[in-house]
Amino acid sequence: MNAPGGSSGGSTISSVLIANRGEIALRIARACRELGIRTVMVYSTADRGSPALRLADQLVQIGPAAAKRSYLYPPAIIEAALSAGVEAVHPGYGFLSEDADFAEMCEAEGMTFIGPPPPVIASLGDKTQARKLATGAGLPVLPGSAGTLSSGQAAKDVAGEIGYPVIIKAAAGGGGRGMAVVRDPRDFAKAFAETRASAQAVFGDGRVFVEKYVDTARHVEVQVLADLHGNVVSLGERDCSVQRRRQKLIEESPAPGIPAELTARIGEAAVACARAAGYVGAGTFEFLVDAEGGFFFIEANCRIQVEHPVTEMVTGIDLVREQLLIASGRPISFAGEGVVPRGVSIECRVNTEDPARGFLPTPGRVEEFVPPGGPFTRVDTHGANGVSVSADYDSLLAKVIVWAPDREQAIIRMERALSEFVVTGRGMFTTIGFLQEVLAHPLFREAKHHTSLVDEMISLRP
């Protein structure tokens, strides 16, 4: 029987089922290979030709292209894991990575779920419960409703009390979905009804709450690792302020233009919240920083993040390796020694989207794929010549990550890397050109950018 929190009581995990796809499946497979762990990778019919499959020791097809019948269908994944005889399941990010019921199913079948305990996922995955937990741990939160609101009038009353603009959020939301910003009270009723309906459709949970919206905030998150031996450490912060539709495009570490004293306090707050929650594994605690230097907890992500490579680049710590070791019951490999980040790392997400049409996804077959190279340049991708980008999944094709001794050199290196990146396909567009525009923007160069930058750039286009 597994110990609480996804540990196998100290024994080394020898086999892992990777319950994901694309670049994160590749990333997990590589970490497992270096640790001598056998990997089983599940895939849908749409992913038959994915380069990720080449790195697995065993493959199991779990269903058709539709995610709800494959990567989001727990019975198929559990059956694949049991038939392959694996000891653990790594969910990656997205899909079932923050599904407490799925984590519980894995543990009920005697398999380690590589992530925090199911009750922790459940409490932090509900944004209203996470707010309460954070408040109890002494963290500041934005003014808002004490819990979820089913009455439109009650929600509007809260909005009136805290003052516009406000944001209506799905309690079970994630990935930038299930949110609506309201600036005019006359628009509130419509936005409230639409957000509830969207939350029900996307997350199967229509509960929403209301929170104060900060227009020109910085989005700063802290990478945390915690083990079963009481060690909880911060690996520094990442700035994720460059976003479209509240989904991240560019991330960097450390957060530029924010005093070290403030980021230290944010890191301490993240560790305090992780301890209060009983966290185990890799997780991210996210905050908004306002123009006056105040910071506010907004949510926690109980999984590895898309942007984890920037933390790896500045700390030299393999986060997926640490996840696997923690799940085996091992203490954090560097606990007690402290972490001193070095230099600057920036990540750009290359999505198959058309920025000129509101970042509309443009799936299709990749005809030419030439990733950049060079010193201190890393590309995490499942892209290749002939690979099909399916409309059934997220449009992320690649992540370009660079490191340099300082931010100016890191930006120059990223500009060079993006200029080398070639992705072509019939009817296919990417975010590469738009990313180059952001990197050249004066506010970004001066580290004065904020979460509304992309919206402002789009609004100025002809």
C-alpha angles and dihedrals in degrees: 000000000000120000117245116283099033098296125139090210097264101312119127115256109237101182134033134186111215106217097193145062144227125025096347091054088054091047093053093044091054093050090049092049091054090051093047093247119151112235132211115190125198121210142179126231089260091060099051092117098041115135088222091073092065092069097054124096092215134017130209123186109218106181150307128318096275107099093218088062097042126014092022095044108094098192092059093049094045090049091050091049094049094046090050092048096229124168098213144024123218111198098189111201130318121011108058098345094111099031107120092194092055091048089051091049090054092051092045088058091051096256126128114243106214098226140055122316115285094249090054092050089049095050098043093039090062104074094207092051090046090053090053093047092048092049090051089052090054098257120142116242131190117264110269148117118322091230143344120318126216097177118077091208093051089050091049090051090055090049090052091051097050095037134238140317096059134167124224110212135190109240090220095038131127144159093048093296129121096040136117129183115216121195101166123052089220090066096048102090093051093045092048093053093045094048092050091050092046092048091051092049097045103034103020087239121094098189115125139175136197127241137173112267120223112206104199101028129142116235109222125175132186125220111223132187122193131177137193092260096070097264115138118172138174118224093196134268137294127209112225100170097126101087141151117207086354090299118120124253104167129026131180142178131248101030105249123227095017118113115253090232090060096046089049090056091048090051091051090050091052092051091048091051092048091051092048090051095049090239122190126186131007117337143155128226113201130209142178118225116203129210091264093056096257117140130205133191112238108169148329128236113213096204146050110298128232087238097051093115094074089060090047091052096053097039103033089227121134102224097191090051089052090050091055094046093047090050087054089058096257121140118248104283095232100032113145093017096084129225122258111188115216128206127337131297128192129190126198120194113221108206128179092241137121110237090192090063099047094280091299110183114251107197122184145106119318108231099181127018120178113165121199125255138180136108119338091358121130128183120195107192148136090206125120140145109297096014115141118227106212125216087219094075143044114297095234108129103165146352120220113203126183135181131203137161092256139015097256091056091044092055092048090049091050091049089052092048094049091048088059096048113105122188120163135167138144107286091352123137129180137200093242095105093046092049088055089053091052093049089053095046113115094228091054093045090051093045090242096117123124142185092281095055097098092047090051092049092050092048091056094054117108 
